[in-house]
Every structure is written in structure tokens, then in C-alpha cells.
């Protein structure tokens, strides 16, 4: 399955280098690996015979798709943990029951976005085998409502809770492979996730076709500096301001499926774009520094392409804070005049 590539509808020539067609996913064929006698570290990395197993984590390949290769740093950490767990005493470990077959679906990078675009697709890859598998369940997941809401949809899937920072020795492991690069969005996964969650949560379109602004006012970072002024502006265009904190996964899905237009600062909550109606429009408010920082791949635009939607971007001035580890965490200032132009030209 291939997505139809579309340029941002407000594309400027100086942005063109950021939005080149990307069909790397067409060469990806993910497998379900059945492994014997492996080590699984507390982040979900899998080592066999001293090496990382292919497909246990993103960005461990050797291609030009992404400049950041994490194989060595993941392997080094994993092999240190393996050796200390096996021969030392400073790292706690558990040997799981040799007579059971275990399933791992998490990897080192984890968030709401990764749960929807990586973990859930991995779970669906083995949906017909779940009666015979035991899910490796990190203790940290207990406090994550979106994880537990999803897993409750699989009532026959047995789970084993692994205490935080414990590593595992596993005789029988089933490991669906991770998509090779974090910014890659695979069309089949998008539609599988939608079909599964829509059916389980009985999602339907109310016909409202709402205009929704997802605020980060309750976040710790990456906020909008002049949000009150922007809210005053967008309310004139019938946008409703919402936050996702405190909403169940089901509520977030239903909210998105009934939104024709969505505006948000680039962030993990935009994983909910997966649940927009086909043909919707996204206004992506993002950091101006991404014009020169090539690490960011605009994967939320790729979701809109898959859904046959429309994407426009507004690059915003950041409030530089060198105490933060990444420019992605900077607050931004949204130019009201530019936003007004975008709303008048593209929102109907």
C-alpha cells in the first residue's frame, strides 16, 4: 500500500528541501521472530549471542535514511547489562519460565506516539497467537492509561509485570520487528490501527466536522508563548481549544474523528492524527529552527498524506533555552498575522 504524496498546501520554495517525497516504507517487510535463549534488557532491547537482534529497536540499521545510527550505543549498553546481569550482582535480573512463550512489543523510545505507531502494530502482527503468549509488561506501564485501555481490548492476553530496571533471560521469545526508522509511517499500520480501535470503541462520525486546536497549556515545555492572543484569533474561525490530558484514549479518538480541521504545536499528542477523518486538514505550528535542522522528518505530514488529507505548516520563532536538551522542547511564538493569512486562505 502506498500513500499519495502531497506538498504542503502553503509550501514556500525555501521549504522545499524539507518535504521531499519519502517512500522508503515500501521496501520494509517486517517479520515476527521466534527466538531462543535471549537477553531482554529493561528497555526491550533483545540480544542473542552477544549481538542486538535485527528489528528489536528503531534506528539500528545502516542506511542513508537517517543520519543517526543507534546500533553501537544500544549494543554497548545492552552487552554491559547482559554481562553484569549474568556474572555480577549489581543489576537485578529474572529468568522467565522456560516452558512459556513470551511476547515483547516495547523498545527503548517510548511515548504515546510510539505506543500507537510502533507497539500496537507489533501487537496486531501476532493477534492470532495471543492465546499462547505472555506479554512482557514493564511496571512503568501501570500508570499509563492509554496502554492499559488498549491492552484491555485483548482480554485473553496474559501479562507478566516486570519490575522497573530488571533485565530478563528468556528461553522462548516472540518478537515482532520494529519499523526501522522512527519517522517512518507505514500506511498498512495506520489503517490497521484505525480499523481495530474504531471497531472496539464503536467510533462513528457525528457529522459535526469540528475545528479543533490542541493546546499544550498543561505541558511542561513546548508551549505557545502568546496562546491567549492566538485563542482569541482562532475562536473567530470557530476553533475549539482542547487539551488531551485527562481524556481517555477512546475520548481522544472520538474527538479527532469528528474534527475536520486540527491545529497544534508539533508534539506527541499529534499521534491522534491517526484518527482524523480522511480528507481532514492539519495546521502544524512548529519551530523555525527545523528549517535548518535536518533531523526532524515531518512524520505528521506523512500521516496526513496516508489519510488523503491536507497539510499546512507555520514556522514559528522559538524561545531559545539552552538548559533544555533539545530544540524540540523550546516554547514558540506564533505570528498572529501569518496565522490569520493561513486561516483566511486555507480554512473554509
PENORKA-V954906 format. One record per backbone hydrogen bond with DSSP energy under -1.0 kcal/mol. CO is the residue of the C=O (numbers start at 1). NH is the residue of the N-H. Records with the same first field share a line. If there is no record, write none. Layout:
# PENORKA-V954906
CO: NH / NH
This chain:
# PENORKA-V954906
8: 11
12: 15
13: 16
15: 18
16: 19
23: 26
24: 27
25: 28
31: 177
33: 175
35: 173
38: 170
39: 47
40: 168
41: 44
45: 41
46: 53
47: 39
48: 51
51: 48
53: 56
55: 178
59: 70
70: 74
71: 75
72: 76
73: 77
74: 78
75: 79
76: 80
77: 81
78: 82
79: 83
80: 84
81: 85
82: 86
83: 87
84: 88
92: 167
94: 169
97: 100
101: 134
102: 174
103: 136
111: 115
112: 116
113: 117
114: 118 / 119
115: 120
118: 122
119: 123
120: 124
121: 125
123: 126
124: 127
126: 129
129: 132
130: 133
134: 103
135: 160
137: 162
138: 141
139: 142
141: 144
144: 148
145: 149
146: 150
147: 151
148: 152
150: 153
151: 154
154: 157
158: 135
160: 137
162: 139
163: 166
167: 94
168: 40
169: 96
170: 38
171: 37
172: 102
173: 35
174: 104
175: 33
180: 59
181: 184
186: 190
187: 191
188: 192
189: 193
190: 194
191: 195
192: 196
193: 197
194: 198
195: 199
196: 200
197: 201
198: 203
210: 260 / 261
211: 240
212: 263
213: 242
216: 219
223: 332
224: 227
226: 230
227: 231
228: 232
229: 233
230: 234
231: 235
234: 237 / 239
235: 238
240: 213
242: 215
244: 247
248: 252
249: 253
250: 254
251: 255
252: 256
253: 257
256: 259
258: 210
260: 281
261: 212
262: 283
263: 214
264: 285
267: 270
268: 271
269: 272
270: 273
271: 274
272: 275
273: 276
277: 280
280: 310
281: 262
282: 312
283: 264
284: 314
285: 266
286: 316
287: 290
288: 291
289: 292 / 293
298: 302
299: 303
300: 304
301: 305
302: 306
303: 307
304: 309
305: 308
307: 279
310: 282
311: 9
312: 284
314: 286
316: 288
317: 333
321: 324
326: 329
327: 330
329: 222
331: 319
332: 225
333: 317
335: 339
336: 340
337: 341
338: 342
339: 343
340: 344
341: 345
342: 346
343: 347
